[in-house]
């Protein structure tokens, strides 16, 4: 087995990911002197939960913090627990990130907190697992998939027989394509309520009508999100809309609520497509530039970095952006940051200094100056005037 201290340094140098070993008492068994506060990342309660989960698994598994997108890869080896993370699969809000570090009393501003999806992190944990155990995790997964494929083939045969006896068939593929195309063109879709024909999507749930409709609406949301992006809606906006509808679905308890969400989603996405098309043809480079800015809004963004990412020359990108939007990129970045600052002032409890730091302004005073020039009042005045009160948690006795 490779020296674990060499391995964790290798993982850090290549991916800026924290990799730790813990003994059965929950004490770090590795040296992380080069990462301040690393010993605080796992709470005692979490360690107990991780150990219990990992002991039941023969291979690495994912431990997710309840109610969040924060996760760790974990597995047991001999008398130790290996933990790779923390990671988060989607961008975290300022409040979420602050709460994570506050709970652990971590004050290291540069503490590693990587944004990676499960798929992106799997090759890393596979490498770690091989270095620690000498076993090829990918090969083991392939063996398991072969068995699952044979089982699936058998179930397919059985499902065909059942569907035929119940006279249940999928809608023609051409119908789905026409439905998809109508949304991508921003046209009114059919049937009249805009939803798929619920009795022609196959059996998605056995003996559970609610789940049948829930899975249908989820599939519908996935398709219309892609159709809207194909129709010109910004991926950032399309994904944000999709997230909202998925969140609404998660809170449903009645089939009629799901059907209403499906119809509302189709209408909202087709409206978004029509709005884009009414604005005329947008320069793809300009839209990609906007998407880059939206994804990196909390960072220090330079036009040179954007141009390099989009593989364009600085001058060409600047000229195209000015032509397409009527403003230059630097002003656009500043305005988007200030819009985000205004939202934080309305909806969060973060201080002005913390917000300025979060959105990478040079200083709180510079942010205040820019904010007052745009909104005509200081951030403090804006918060006092526009703060959204949570009436649920502010009830008087």
C-alpha positions as CSV (number, residue, x, y, z in Angstrom):
1,X,0.0,0.0,0.0
2,X,1.3,3.5,-0.8
3,X,2.3,5.8,2.1
4,X,-0.9,7.5,3.0
5,X,0.7,10.8,3.7
6,X,2.2,10.8,0.2
7,X,-1.2,9.9,-1.3
8,X,-3.1,12.7,0.5
9,X,-0.6,15.2,-0.7
10,X,-0.9,13.9,-4.2
11,X,-4.7,14.2,-4.1
12,X,-4.4,17.7,-2.7
13,X,-1.8,18.9,-5.3
14,X,-3.9,17.6,-8.2
15,X,-7.5,18.2,-7.2
16,X,-7.4,20.4,-4.1
17,X,-9.4,17.8,-2.3
18,X,-9.1,16.8,1.3
19,X,-8.4,13.1,1.9
20,X,-8.2,11.8,5.5
21,X,-7.9,8.6,7.4
22,X,-9.5,8.2,10.9
23,X,-9.1,5.5,13.5
24,X,-12.0,3.9,15.3
25,X,-12.0,6.6,17.9
26,X,-12.5,9.3,15.2
27,X,-9.0,10.7,15.5
28,X,-7.2,11.7,12.3
29,X,-4.5,9.1,11.4
30,X,-2.8,11.2,8.8
31,X,-0.8,14.5,8.7
32,X,-2.5,17.5,7.2
33,X,-0.3,20.2,8.5
34,X,-0.4,21.9,5.1
35,X,-4.2,22.4,5.4
36,X,-5.1,24.4,8.5
37,X,-8.3,23.3,10.3
38,X,-8.5,20.0,8.4
39,X,-9.0,18.1,11.6
40,X,-12.3,19.9,12.2
41,X,-14.0,18.9,9.0
42,X,-15.8,15.8,10.4
43,X,-17.9,16.2,13.6
44,X,-18.2,13.4,16.1
45,X,-21.8,12.8,15.2
46,X,-20.9,12.6,11.5
47,X,-18.0,10.2,12.1
48,X,-20.3,7.8,13.9
49,X,-22.7,7.9,11.0
50,X,-20.0,7.5,8.4
51,X,-18.4,4.6,10.2
52,X,-21.8,2.8,10.5
53,X,-22.6,3.4,6.8
54,X,-19.1,2.4,5.5
55,X,-19.0,-0.8,7.6
56,X,-22.0,-2.1,5.7
57,X,-20.5,-1.6,2.3
58,X,-17.7,-3.5,0.6
59,X,-16.8,-0.6,-1.7
60,X,-16.7,3.2,-1.4
61,X,-20.1,4.8,-0.8
62,X,-21.4,8.4,-0.6
63,X,-22.2,10.1,2.7
64,X,-24.5,13.2,2.1
65,X,-25.2,15.8,4.7
66,X,-28.9,15.9,5.3
67,X,-30.8,18.5,3.4
68,X,-27.8,19.7,1.4
69,X,-25.7,19.0,-1.7
70,X,-22.6,18.5,0.4
71,X,-21.1,15.0,0.2
72,X,-18.1,12.8,1.0
73,X,-16.8,9.5,-0.4
74,X,-16.1,7.1,2.4
75,X,-14.9,3.5,2.8
76,X,-13.4,1.3,5.6
77,X,-10.0,-0.3,5.3
78,X,-8.7,-2.5,8.0
79,X,-9.0,-0.4,11.2
80,X,-9.5,3.0,9.5
81,X,-12.1,5.0,7.8
82,X,-11.1,7.0,4.7
83,X,-12.9,10.2,3.9
84,X,-12.6,12.1,0.7
85,X,-14.2,15.6,0.7
86,X,-16.1,17.8,1.4
87,X,-17.6,18.3,-2.1
88,X,-20.8,19.9,-3.3
89,X,-22.6,18.8,-6.4
90,X,-24.2,22.2,-7.2
91,X,-23.1,25.8,-6.3
92,X,-23.8,26.7,-2.6
93,X,-25.4,29.9,-1.5
94,X,-23.4,32.2,0.8
95,X,-25.5,31.2,3.7
96,X,-25.0,27.5,3.1
97,X,-21.3,27.8,2.9
98,X,-21.1,30.0,5.9
99,X,-23.2,27.6,8.0
100,X,-21.0,24.7,7.0
101,X,-17.9,26.4,8.3
102,X,-19.5,28.0,11.3
103,X,-20.7,24.6,12.6
104,X,-17.2,23.3,12.5
105,X,-15.6,26.6,13.8
106,X,-13.3,26.7,10.7
107,X,-11.9,30.1,10.1
108,X,-9.5,29.2,7.3
109,X,-10.7,31.3,4.4
110,X,-8.9,29.1,1.8
111,X,-10.3,25.8,3.2
112,X,-10.8,23.4,0.3
113,X,-14.5,23.0,-0.6
114,X,-14.6,21.5,-4.1
115,X,-17.6,21.7,-6.5
116,X,-17.8,18.3,-8.2
117,X,-20.6,16.0,-9.3
118,X,-20.6,12.4,-8.3
119,X,-19.7,11.4,-11.8
120,X,-16.7,13.8,-11.8
121,X,-15.5,12.6,-8.4
122,X,-15.8,8.9,-9.2
123,X,-12.4,8.6,-11.0
124,X,-10.7,10.3,-8.0
125,X,-12.2,7.9,-5.4
126,X,-11.4,5.0,-7.8
127,X,-7.7,6.1,-7.8
128,X,-7.7,6.5,-4.0
129,X,-9.3,3.1,-3.6
130,X,-6.8,1.4,-5.8
131,X,-3.8,3.1,-4.1
132,X,-5.1,2.0,-0.7
133,X,-6.4,-1.5,-1.4
134,X,-4.8,-2.5,-4.7
135,X,-8.2,-3.3,-6.1
136,X,-9.6,-1.9,-9.4
137,X,-13.0,-0.3,-8.4
138,X,-13.9,0.2,-12.1
139,X,-13.4,-3.5,-12.9
140,X,-15.5,-4.5,-10.0
141,X,-18.2,-2.2,-11.1
142,X,-18.1,-3.7,-14.6
143,X,-18.6,-7.2,-13.2
144,X,-21.6,-6.0,-11.2
145,X,-23.0,-4.3,-14.3
146,X,-22.8,-7.6,-16.3
147,X,-24.9,-9.4,-13.7
148,X,-27.4,-6.5,-13.6
149,X,-27.6,-6.5,-17.4
150,X,-28.6,-10.1,-17.5
151,X,-31.2,-9.5,-14.8
152,X,-32.5,-6.5,-16.8
153,X,-32.8,-8.5,-20.0
154,X,-35.0,-11.1,-18.1
155,X,-37.2,-8.3,-16.6
156,X,-37.6,-6.7,-20.1
157,X,-39.1,-9.9,-21.4
158,X,-41.5,-10.2,-18.5
159,X,-42.5,-6.5,-18.8
160,X,-43.3,-6.9,-22.5
161,X,-45.7,-9.7,-21.7
162,X,-47.4,-7.8,-18.9
163,X,-47.8,-4.6,-21.0
164,X,-49.3,-6.6,-23.9
165,X,-51.8,-8.3,-21.6
166,X,-52.9,-4.9,-20.1
167,X,-53.0,-3.3,-23.6
168,X,-50.6,-0.6,-22.4
169,X,-48.2,0.9,-25.0
170,X,-45.9,3.8,-25.2
171,X,-46.8,6.8,-27.3
172,X,-45.2,6.9,-30.8
173,X,-41.7,8.4,-30.8
174,X,-42.8,10.8,-33.5
175,X,-45.4,12.3,-31.1
176,X,-42.7,12.9,-28.5
177,X,-40.5,14.5,-31.1
178,X,-43.3,16.8,-32.3
179,X,-44.1,17.8,-28.7
180,X,-40.4,18.5,-28.0
181,X,-40.0,20.5,-31.2
182,X,-43.1,22.6,-30.4
183,X,-41.6,23.6,-27.1
184,X,-38.2,24.5,-28.6
185,X,-40.0,26.7,-31.1
186,X,-42.1,28.4,-28.3
187,X,-45.4,27.2,-29.8
188,X,-48.6,26.2,-28.0
189,X,-48.2,22.5,-27.5
190,X,-50.8,19.7,-27.4
191,X,-52.8,18.2,-25.7
192,X,-54.7,21.3,-24.6
193,X,-53.2,21.4,-21.1
194,X,-49.7,21.0,-22.5
195,X,-48.9,17.7,-20.7
196,X,-47.9,14.4,-22.1
197,X,-50.6,11.8,-22.6
198,X,-50.4,10.1,-19.2
199,X,-51.8,6.8,-20.3
200,X,-49.2,6.4,-23.0
201,X,-45.9,6.6,-21.2
202,X,-45.7,2.9,-20.2
203,X,-45.8,1.6,-16.7
204,X,-43.3,3.6,-14.6
205,X,-44.6,2.5,-11.2
206,X,-46.3,-0.8,-10.2
207,X,-49.6,-0.3,-8.4
208,X,-48.9,3.3,-7.4
209,X,-50.9,5.9,-9.4
210,X,-49.2,8.9,-7.6
211,X,-45.7,7.6,-8.4
212,X,-46.8,6.9,-12.0
213,X,-47.8,10.6,-12.5
214,X,-44.8,11.9,-10.5
215,X,-42.3,10.0,-12.7
216,X,-44.1,11.2,-15.8
217,X,-44.0,14.9,-14.7
218,X,-40.3,14.5,-13.8
219,X,-39.5,13.0,-17.2
220,X,-41.5,15.9,-18.8
221,X,-39.5,18.5,-16.9
222,X,-36.3,17.0,-18.0
223,X,-37.3,17.1,-21.6
224,X,-38.8,20.6,-21.7
225,X,-35.7,22.0,-20.0
226,X,-33.5,20.7,-22.8
227,X,-36.1,21.7,-25.4
228,X,-36.1,25.3,-24.0
229,X,-32.3,25.5,-24.1
230,X,-32.4,24.2,-27.7
231,X,-34.9,27.0,-28.4
232,X,-32.4,29.6,-27.2
233,X,-33.1,30.0,-23.4
234,X,-29.9,30.5,-21.4
235,X,-28.8,27.2,-19.8
236,X,-28.4,29.1,-16.5
237,X,-32.0,30.3,-16.6
238,X,-33.4,27.0,-17.9
239,X,-31.7,25.0,-15.1
240,X,-32.9,27.5,-12.5
241,X,-36.5,27.2,-13.7
242,X,-36.2,23.4,-13.7
243,X,-34.9,23.4,-10.2
244,X,-37.9,25.4,-9.0
245,X,-40.4,23.1,-10.6
246,X,-38.5,20.0,-9.2
247,X,-38.7,21.6,-5.7
248,X,-42.4,22.1,-6.1
249,X,-42.8,18.5,-7.1
250,X,-41.0,17.4,-4.0
251,X,-43.6,19.1,-1.9
252,X,-46.6,17.6,-3.6
253,X,-48.9,15.1,-2.0
254,X,-51.8,15.0,-4.5
255,X,-51.8,13.9,-8.2
256,X,-53.7,17.0,-9.2
257,X,-50.9,19.2,-7.8
258,X,-48.4,17.3,-10.0
259,X,-50.5,17.7,-13.1
260,X,-50.8,21.5,-12.4
261,X,-47.0,21.8,-12.1
262,X,-46.5,19.9,-15.4
263,X,-48.9,22.2,-17.2
264,X,-47.4,25.3,-15.6
265,X,-43.9,24.2,-16.5
266,X,-44.7,23.7,-20.1
267,X,-46.4,27.1,-20.3
268,X,-43.4,28.8,-18.5
269,X,-40.8,27.2,-20.7
270,X,-42.6,27.9,-24.0
271,X,-43.1,31.6,-22.8
272,X,-39.4,31.8,-22.1
273,X,-38.5,30.5,-25.6
274,X,-40.9,33.0,-27.2
275,X,-39.3,35.9,-25.2
276,X,-35.9,34.9,-26.5
277,X,-37.1,34.6,-30.1
278,X,-38.9,38.0,-29.9
279,X,-35.5,39.6,-28.8
280,X,-34.1,38.4,-32.1
281,X,-31.1,36.2,-32.8
282,X,-28.5,36.4,-30.0
283,X,-24.8,36.1,-30.6
284,X,-23.8,32.6,-29.2
285,X,-20.5,34.0,-28.0
286,X,-22.3,36.7,-26.0
287,X,-24.7,34.2,-24.4
288,X,-21.7,31.9,-23.5
289,X,-20.0,34.9,-21.9
290,X,-23.1,35.7,-19.8
291,X,-23.3,32.0,-18.7
292,X,-19.6,32.1,-17.7
293,X,-20.2,35.2,-15.6
294,X,-23.3,33.7,-14.0
295,X,-21.3,30.6,-13.0
296,X,-18.4,32.5,-11.6
297,X,-20.2,35.5,-10.0
298,X,-18.7,35.0,-6.6
299,X,-15.1,35.1,-8.0
300,X,-12.9,37.8,-9.4
301,X,-13.7,37.8,-13.1
302,X,-11.5,39.3,-15.8
303,X,-12.4,39.7,-19.4
304,X,-9.1,38.0,-20.3
305,X,-10.1,34.9,-18.4
306,X,-13.5,34.8,-20.2
307,X,-11.9,35.3,-23.6
308,X,-9.5,32.4,-22.8
309,X,-12.3,30.2,-21.7
310,X,-14.4,30.9,-24.8
311,X,-11.3,30.7,-27.0
312,X,-11.8,34.2,-28.4
313,X,-9.5,37.2,-28.6
314,X,-10.1,39.9,-26.0
315,X,-10.9,42.6,-28.5
316,X,-13.3,40.4,-30.5
317,X,-15.2,39.3,-27.4
318,X,-15.4,42.8,-26.1
319,X,-16.7,44.2,-29.4
320,X,-19.3,41.5,-29.8
321,X,-20.6,41.9,-26.3
322,X,-20.9,45.6,-26.7
323,X,-22.7,45.2,-30.0
324,X,-25.1,42.5,-28.6
325,X,-25.9,44.1,-25.2
326,X,-25.2,47.8,-25.5
327,X,-22.8,47.7,-22.6
328,X,-19.2,46.5,-22.0
329,X,-18.4,43.3,-20.1
330,X,-16.9,44.9,-17.0
331,X,-20.0,47.0,-16.5
332,X,-22.2,43.9,-17.0
333,X,-20.2,41.9,-14.5
334,X,-20.5,44.7,-11.9
335,X,-24.2,45.1,-12.5
336,X,-24.8,41.3,-12.1
337,X,-22.8,41.3,-8.9
338,X,-24.7,44.2,-7.5
339,X,-28.0,42.6,-8.4
340,X,-26.8,39.5,-6.4
341,X,-25.7,41.7,-3.5
342,X,-29.2,43.3,-3.5
343,X,-30.8,39.8,-3.2
344,X,-28.4,38.9,-0.3
345,X,-29.4,42.2,1.5
346,X,-33.1,41.3,1.1
347,X,-33.0,37.6,1.9
348,X,-29.9,36.9,4.1
349,X,-28.6,37.9,7.5
350,X,-25.0,38.3,6.3
351,X,-23.2,41.5,7.1
352,X,-22.2,44.0,4.4
353,X,-18.6,43.0,4.8
354,X,-19.3,39.3,4.5
355,X,-21.4,39.9,1.3
356,X,-18.6,42.0,-0.2
357,X,-16.1,39.3,0.6
358,X,-18.4,36.6,-0.8
359,X,-18.7,38.4,-4.2
360,X,-15.0,39.2,-4.3
361,X,-15.2,43.0,-4.2
362,X,-11.8,44.6,-3.4
363,X,-13.3,45.9,-0.1
364,X,-16.6,46.6,1.6
365,X,-16.3,50.3,1.0
366,X,-15.8,49.9,-2.7
367,X,-18.9,47.7,-2.9
368,X,-20.9,50.3,-1.0
369,X,-19.7,53.0,-3.4
370,X,-20.7,51.0,-6.5
371,X,-24.0,50.0,-4.8
372,X,-25.0,53.6,-4.0
373,X,-24.2,54.8,-7.5
374,X,-26.5,52.1,-8.9
375,X,-29.4,52.0,-6.3
376,X,-29.2,55.5,-5.0
377,X,-28.8,54.4,-1.4
378,X,-26.2,52.5,0.7
379,X,-26.5,48.7,1.3
380,X,-27.6,49.3,4.9
381,X,-30.4,51.7,3.8
382,X,-31.4,49.3,1.0
383,X,-31.6,46.4,3.6
384,X,-33.7,48.5,5.9
385,X,-36.1,49.4,3.1
386,X,-36.3,46.1,1.2
387,X,-35.6,43.4,3.8
388,X,-38.0,40.5,3.4
389,X,-39.4,39.5,6.7
390,X,-40.0,35.8,7.4
391,X,-43.5,36.1,9.0
392,X,-43.5,32.3,9.8
393,X,-40.5,32.6,12.1
394,X,-41.3,36.1,13.3
395,X,-44.7,35.4,15.0
396,X,-45.3,37.2,18.2
397,X,-46.6,35.2,21.2
